[in-house]
């Protein structure tokens, strides 16, 4: 049963993911340049929901924001507000020397959460499940740390290529009510007039896109949604608590 289920979704990705923080005006210019070459995907504008997992001392995100050669993370993602039987994706994402490798398993929401929390074994027998099991065993204190949502529009090229462009706005994060069953709400991570664009490709950027980026003064950034949430929300709070503890002990 699960083999047929997996075949309906792409489960392995290897690509470059380039990020750019745009103003709404810059986004309009890029969209104008894209019109002859790309079209929006079948889902249109969607609200993506993610639960990020980390250790008790936030080892994964702290390592990630140091920009190492290799980094990895685990999340569970849905493309709408989930129900217990909705399909969600357990994703193990790794980045090595600028190349992103992603493995994901589509599972019913309740089965996915039971597996990741170690209440039940993975219902699917696959190499990807084995990789995620190893990850869970290695980082023994993994638990949900943040709920992160955003509005996304995704575009794909009309040419025979895997070139894709996504635009994310209304990026929200919270540390409570961490559930894919819950509505999307939280603290904004970027200004209201900003948009995060991601270019996803296995090779080079088309000349027309490179020209559009140059003409509009758009340069690549290293923006990370979870990393930004940690630096702006989690770390300041943990530092404040540490100071309070130190003051009390002194």
HUDAKA-V411235 format. One record per residue. RES is the residue in one small letter. OMEGA is omega in whole degrees, 0 to 359 (NA if undefined). D_FIRST is the distance of its C-alpha to the first C-alpha in Angstrom with 1 decimal. Layout:
res: [RES,RES]
omega: [OMEGA,OMEGA]
d_first: [D_FIRST,D_FIRST]
This chain:
res: [x,x,x,x,x,x,x,x,x,x,x,x,x,x,x,x,x,x,x,x,x,x,x,x,x,x,x,x,x,x,x,x,x,x,x,x,x,x,x,x,x,x,x,x,x,x,x,x,x,x,x,x,x,x,x,x,x,x,x,x,x,x,x,x,x,x,x,x,x,x,x,x,x,x,x,x,x,x,x,x,x,x,x,x,x,x,x,x,x,x,x,x,x,x,x,x,x,x,x,x,x,x,x,x,x,x,x,x,x,x,x,x,x,x,x,x,x,x,x,x,x,x,x,x,x,x,x,x,x,x,x,x,x,x,x,x,x,x,x,x,x,x,x,x,x,x,x,x,x,x,x,x,x,x,x,x,x,x,x,x,x,x,x,x,x,x,x,x,x,x,x,x,x,x,x,x,x,x,x,x,x,x,x,x,x,x,x,x,x,x,x,x,x,x,x,x,x,x,x,x,x,x,x,x,x,x,x,x,x,x,x,x,x,x,x,x,x,x,x,x,x,x,x,x,x,x,x,x,x,x,x,x,x,x,x,x,x,x,x,x,x,x,x,x,x,x,x,x,x,x]
omega: [184,178,178,180,181,184,179,184,170,185,181,180,172,187,169,176,184,187,182,174,185,164,178,178,176,177,179,179,179,178,177,179,182,189,181,191,188,175,182,182,189,184,180,179,183,174,181,180,180,167,178,180,178,180,181,181,176,183,185,182,178,177,183,185,174,177,179,177,181,174,185,179,180,178,171,189,170,182,174,176,191,164,183,182,179,176,174,184,172,190,172,186,180,177,180,180,175,178,180,175,182,174,179,177,172,181,169,188,184,179,178,183,177,180,184,178,178,174,180,175,177,181,181,177,182,178,180,177,179,179,181,176,179,180,180,180,182,178,196,183,181,177,179,181,179,168,184,182,176,175,184,166,183,181,176,185,176,180,176,186,177,182,181,177,176,176,180,172,183,180,186,181,176,179,178,181,184,183,176,177,187,175,178,174,179,181,179,180,177,179,183,182,181,179,175,176,175,172,182,183,177,179,183,176,178,183,182,178,178,179,180,178,182,183,182,177,183,182,183,176,179,184,175,182,180,178,178,177,179,184,185,186,189,184,178,180,180,177,179,180,179,179,179,179,181,180,181,181,180,NA]
d_first: [0.0,3.8,5.5,5.6,6.4,9.0,10.4,11.7,13.9,16.5,16.1,19.3,22.8,26.2,29.2,32.4,32.5,36.1,37.2,40.2,41.8,43.3,45.6,44.7,47.4,45.9,42.5,44.2,45.8,42.6,40.8,43.8,43.5,39.8,40.3,41.1,38.2,35.2,33.4,31.5,27.7,26.0,25.5,29.3,30.5,27.9,28.4,26.4,26.1,25.8,26.1,27.8,27.8,30.9,32.9,35.8,38.3,36.3,36.1,33.5,35.3,38.7,37.8,36.4,39.5,41.7,40.2,39.4,38.3,34.9,33.0,29.6,28.0,24.9,23.9,21.3,21.5,20.9,22.3,23.6,24.5,21.3,20.3,18.4,15.2,16.0,14.2,16.4,16.8,17.8,20.3,22.4,25.3,28.0,31.2,33.4,36.6,35.7,32.3,29.2,26.0,23.0,19.6,17.1,13.7,12.4,11.5,12.7,16.4,16.9,14.3,15.8,19.3,18.8,17.6,20.4,23.0,22.0,21.6,18.1,16.4,13.7,10.3,9.1,11.0,12.6,16.3,16.4,15.3,18.1,20.5,20.1,20.5,23.6,24.9,24.6,26.4,29.0,29.9,30.1,31.4,28.9,28.7,28.6,31.9,31.9,30.2,30.9,30.4,31.8,32.1,30.8,31.5,29.8,31.2,30.2,32.6,33.5,34.1,31.6,31.0,28.7,31.6,30.7,32.9,32.0,34.5,34.1,36.6,37.0,35.6,35.6,35.1,35.5,35.3,34.7,32.1,29.5,26.4,24.1,24.7,28.4,30.4,31.5,35.0,37.0,39.8,40.1,39.9,41.6,44.5,43.9,45.1,43.0,39.7,37.6,36.7,34.2,34.2,31.1,31.6,31.3,34.9,38.1,38.8,40.1,43.8,43.9,41.9,44.1,47.1,45.9,45.3,48.8,50.6,49.3,50.0,46.4,45.6,42.5,42.0,40.0,38.8,35.9,34.7,33.9,37.0,39.1,37.9,38.8,42.2,43.1,41.7,40.7,43.3,46.3,45.4,44.9,48.2,50.0,48.7,49.8,53.2,53.5,52.6,55.1,57.8,57.3,57.5,60.5]
